[in-house]
Amino acid sequence: MRSAPKAAQRELPLTLALSPHAQGCPGNGLGESKCRRCMPRQTGIFRLPSGCRDSERGRGMRFTSSILGKLVEPINRRGFQRIVDDHDADAYDKAFRSWDHLMVLIYAQLSGAASLRGLEAGWNANSQHHYHLGSGRLRRSTLADANARRPVAVFAETFARLAGQLDRQARRDGRAMLRLIDSTPVPLGKLCGWAKSNGRIRGMKMHVVYDPDSDCPRLLDITDANVNDAQIGRTIAIESGATYVFDKGYCHYGWWTAIAEAKAVFVTRPKSNMALKVIRKRRLKVAEGDGFTVIDDATVRLASKGDSKLPMPLRRLTVKRADGDTITLLTNDRKRSAVAIAALYKGRWQIELLFRWIKQHLKIRSFLGNNDNAVRLQLFAAMIAYALLRIAARLHRVAMPILRFTDLVMHCLFERRDIAAIERPPPVNPSRSKPKTNPNQMAFVYG
């Protein structure tokens, strides 16, 4: 009996020990694979017919995003594009879109890039990850032009949306709304000749409404260094039921009245020239607190002729610190105990720690541009990066300190790893899967 031609023998289908479906391919019902990518192209496994549709490919393959890709997932692409369209932000930089700009500046913040040249080299060295980030290669001249022309409002509104996500998480936890308000100067170099001075520094000022429960700024505004804090405070939208804690720089009677009328509470320090008249003394049930003692609690009213600007009575507390210093507090809160109110003001140090952390670990000491627009964009990008880190830590239940988490992210930006396991070493060879069968069993091998 004559044997079949060799060409015909090569066309005979082979029977598989495992069906294509079990190997991650839907198959065509005849024991044949319909997918070119589900298995390696090895002779003797199964025939690879042409005509495989894209919808039938790679059902068994999993794609793992990089650490940077997972960090930016909370940014809704459609919502971001609506913001871009509202401000016509891509009108003059269509080759370098707002999304490209945002990805590059977030990378600059988390990687610690100190110059346009270093940022360009580091970003382009990881070009294999650009597609999955929805971005592309970078030219530093293009970035410099975009830093000078792109509207700051795009990044400002993006940060506001991310801050809203953190706030909703805190509200689901049932916590009371506590808002710490303060500002910090951002010094600028001699090359920024346009920057204004407040008498001490020349630069800009970052105004923040901070939520200590979510550990993230709730509102952010960037102004010239000579802008008064109270002027920005009056623009803050007041939330009913919230407690606002701020220092004497936000002394404005009309704003205090607006907070009280919105059924919110404030705790602050009065200026030294503020004359107050005691209406009655309040009895102190508990005077000792954590590192302080309340020595007086009284209901007061403004004693000057301008009392019409502050028609409501206030509560004045005199608090003695552990170091012996004495401070005076004013509040419209009549329900909390004196010790609880003093503890709220003592908690203001949390926003000071936030400012210190941002200045030490995000790129706001050296800037990628010397014009006003570039500085503002980089400041908002820094706060967006901080918000993304906080969201990722909450979403993946990362229990480590934010400083260590940031350091690990900085060194693993383009690694394809799980954020929840970022502290653990990766597998030695993740591409080699463990055998599903006994390696000692009999196997059919072609000669």
CORQUIZI-V778320 format. One record per residue. N is the residue number from 1. RES is the residue in one small letter. SS is DSSP state (H for helix, E for strand, C for the rest). D_LAST is the distance of its C-alpha to the last C-alpha in whole Angstrom. Layout:
n:res:ss:d_last
N:RES:SS:D_LAST
N:RES:SS:D_LAST
This chain:
n:res:ss:d_last
1:m:C:24
2:r:C:22
3:s:C:19
4:a:C:19
5:p:C:19
6:k:H:16
7:a:H:18
8:a:H:19
9:q:H:15
10:r:H:15
11:e:C:18
12:l:C:17
13:p:C:18
14:l:C:15
15:t:C:17
16:l:C:17
17:a:C:18
18:l:C:21
19:s:C:23
20:p:C:23
21:h:C:27
22:a:C:26
23:q:C:24
24:g:C:27
25:c:C:27
26:p:C:29
27:g:C:27
28:n:C:28
29:g:C:29
30:l:C:26
31:g:C:23
32:e:C:22
33:s:E:23
34:k:C:26
35:c:C:26
36:r:C:24
37:r:C:25
38:c:C:24
39:m:C:21
40:p:C:19
41:r:C:17
42:q:C:14
43:t:C:11
44:g:C:10
45:i:C:14
46:f:C:16
47:r:C:18
48:l:E:21
49:p:C:24
50:s:C:27
51:g:C:30
52:c:C:30
53:r:C:33
54:d:H:34
55:s:H:36
56:e:H:32
57:r:C:30
58:g:C:30
59:r:C:31
60:g:C:29
61:m:C:30
62:r:C:33
63:f:C:35
64:t:C:37
65:s:C:40
66:s:C:42
67:i:H:45
68:l:H:47
69:g:H:46
70:k:H:46
71:l:H:50
72:v:H:51
73:e:H:50
74:p:H:53
75:i:C:55
76:n:C:55
77:r:H:54
78:r:H:56
79:g:H:59
80:f:H:58
81:q:H:58
82:r:H:62
83:i:H:63
84:v:H:62
85:d:H:63
86:d:H:67
87:h:H:67
88:d:C:66
89:a:C:64
90:d:C:61
91:a:C:64
92:y:C:64
93:d:C:60
94:k:C:58
95:a:C:55
96:f:C:56
97:r:C:56
98:s:H:58
99:w:H:55
100:d:H:53
101:h:H:56
102:l:H:56
103:m:H:52
104:v:H:53
105:l:H:56
106:i:H:55
107:y:H:52
108:a:H:55
109:q:H:57
110:l:H:54
111:s:H:52
112:g:C:56
113:a:C:55
114:a:C:59
115:s:C:59
116:l:H:58
117:r:H:56
118:g:H:54
119:l:H:54
120:e:H:52
121:a:H:50
122:g:H:49
123:w:H:48
124:n:H:46
125:a:C:44
126:n:C:42
127:s:H:42
128:q:H:39
129:h:H:41
130:h:H:44
131:y:H:42
132:h:H:42
133:l:H:46
134:g:C:47
135:s:C:48
136:g:C:47
137:r:C:48
138:l:C:51
139:r:C:54
140:r:H:57
141:s:H:59
142:t:H:58
143:l:H:59
144:a:H:62
145:d:H:63
146:a:H:62
147:n:H:64
148:a:H:67
149:r:H:67
150:r:C:65
151:p:C:67
152:v:H:67
153:a:H:68
154:v:H:64
155:f:H:63
156:a:H:66
157:e:H:66
158:t:H:62
159:f:H:63
160:a:H:66
161:r:H:63
162:l:H:61
163:a:H:64
164:g:H:65
165:q:H:61
166:l:H:62
167:d:H:65
168:r:H:64
169:q:H:62
170:a:H:65
171:r:H:67
172:r:H:65
173:d:C:65
174:g:C:69
175:r:C:70
176:a:C:74
177:m:C:74
178:l:E:74
179:r:E:75
180:l:E:75
181:i:E:77
182:d:E:77
183:s:E:76
184:t:E:75
185:p:E:76
186:v:E:73
187:p:E:74
188:l:C:73
189:g:C:74
190:k:C:76
191:l:C:74
192:c:C:74
193:g:C:78
194:w:C:78
195:a:C:78
196:k:E:81
197:s:E:83
198:n:C:84
199:g:C:86
200:r:C:84
201:i:C:80
202:r:E:79
203:g:E:76
204:m:E:75
205:k:E:76
206:m:E:73
207:h:E:75
208:v:E:72
209:v:E:73
210:y:E:71
211:d:E:70
212:p:C:69
213:d:C:67
214:s:C:64
215:d:C:65
216:c:E:65
217:p:E:67
218:r:E:69
219:l:E:71
220:l:E:70
221:d:E:73
222:i:E:73
223:t:E:76
224:d:E:78
225:a:C:79
226:n:C:83
227:v:C:83
228:n:C:84
229:d:H:82
230:a:H:85
231:q:H:84
232:i:H:81
233:g:H:81
234:r:C:83
235:t:C:81
236:i:C:78
237:a:C:78
238:i:C:79
239:e:C:77
240:s:C:80
241:g:C:79
242:a:C:78
243:t:E:79
244:y:E:79
245:v:E:80
246:f:C:81
247:d:C:83
248:k:H:87
249:g:H:85
250:y:H:85
251:c:C:89
252:h:C:90
253:y:H:92
254:g:H:91
255:w:H:87
256:w:H:88
257:t:H:90
258:a:H:88
259:i:H:85
260:a:H:88
261:e:H:88
262:a:C:85
263:k:C:85
264:a:C:83
265:v:E:84
266:f:E:84
267:v:E:84
268:t:E:86
269:r:C:88
270:p:C:91
271:k:C:93
272:s:C:95
273:n:C:98
274:m:C:97
275:a:C:101
276:l:E:100
277:k:E:103
278:v:E:102
279:i:E:103
280:r:E:102
281:k:E:100
282:r:C:97
283:r:C:97
284:l:C:94
285:k:C:92
286:v:C:90
287:a:C:90
288:e:E:87
289:g:C:84
290:d:C:81
291:g:C:82
292:f:E:85
293:t:E:89
294:v:E:90
295:i:E:94
296:d:E:95
297:d:E:95
298:a:E:97
299:t:E:97
300:v:E:99
301:r:E:99
302:l:E:100
303:a:C:103
304:s:C:103
305:k:H:105
306:g:H:102
307:d:H:101
308:s:H:101
309:k:H:97
310:l:H:96
311:p:C:98
312:m:C:96
313:p:C:97
314:l:E:94
315:r:E:93
316:r:E:93
317:l:E:92
318:t:E:93
319:v:E:90
320:k:E:90
321:r:E:87
322:a:C:86
323:d:C:87
324:g:C:90
325:d:C:90
326:t:E:91
327:i:E:90
328:t:E:91
329:l:E:89
330:l:E:90
331:t:E:88
332:n:C:89
333:d:C:87
334:r:C:90
335:k:C:88
336:r:C:85
337:s:C:87
338:a:H:88
339:v:H:85
340:a:H:83
341:i:H:84
342:a:H:84
343:a:H:81
344:l:H:79
345:y:H:81
346:k:H:80
347:g:C:76
348:r:C:77
349:w:H:75
350:q:H:71
351:i:H:72
352:e:H:73
353:l:H:70
354:l:H:68
355:f:H:69
356:r:H:69
357:w:H:65
358:i:H:65
359:k:H:66
360:q:H:64
361:h:H:61
362:l:C:61
363:k:C:61
364:i:C:65
365:r:C:67
366:s:C:65
367:f:C:65
368:l:C:63
369:g:C:66
370:n:C:69
371:n:C:71
372:d:H:72
373:n:H:69
374:a:H:66
375:v:H:68
376:r:H:68
377:l:H:65
378:q:H:63
379:l:H:65
380:f:H:64
381:a:H:61
382:a:H:61
383:m:H:63
384:i:H:60
385:a:H:57
386:y:H:59
387:a:H:60
388:l:H:56
389:l:H:55
390:r:H:58
391:i:H:56
392:a:H:53
393:a:H:54
394:r:H:56
395:l:H:53
396:h:C:50
397:r:C:53
398:v:C:52
399:a:C:55
400:m:C:55
401:p:C:58
402:i:H:58
403:l:H:58
404:r:H:55
405:f:H:53
406:t:H:54
407:d:H:53
408:l:H:49
409:v:H:49
410:m:H:50
411:h:H:47
412:c:C:45
413:l:C:46
414:f:C:43
415:e:C:40
416:r:C:38
417:r:C:40
418:d:C:42
419:i:H:46
420:a:H:46
421:a:H:44
422:i:C:45
423:e:C:46
424:r:C:43
425:p:C:40
426:p:C:37
427:p:C:34
428:v:C:32
429:n:C:29
430:p:C:30
431:s:C:27
432:r:C:25
433:s:C:25
434:k:C:25
435:p:C:22
436:k:C:24
437:t:C:22
438:n:C:22
439:p:C:19
440:n:C:19
441:q:C:18
442:m:C:15
443:a:C:12
444:f:C:10
445:v:C:6
446:y:C:4
447:g:C:0
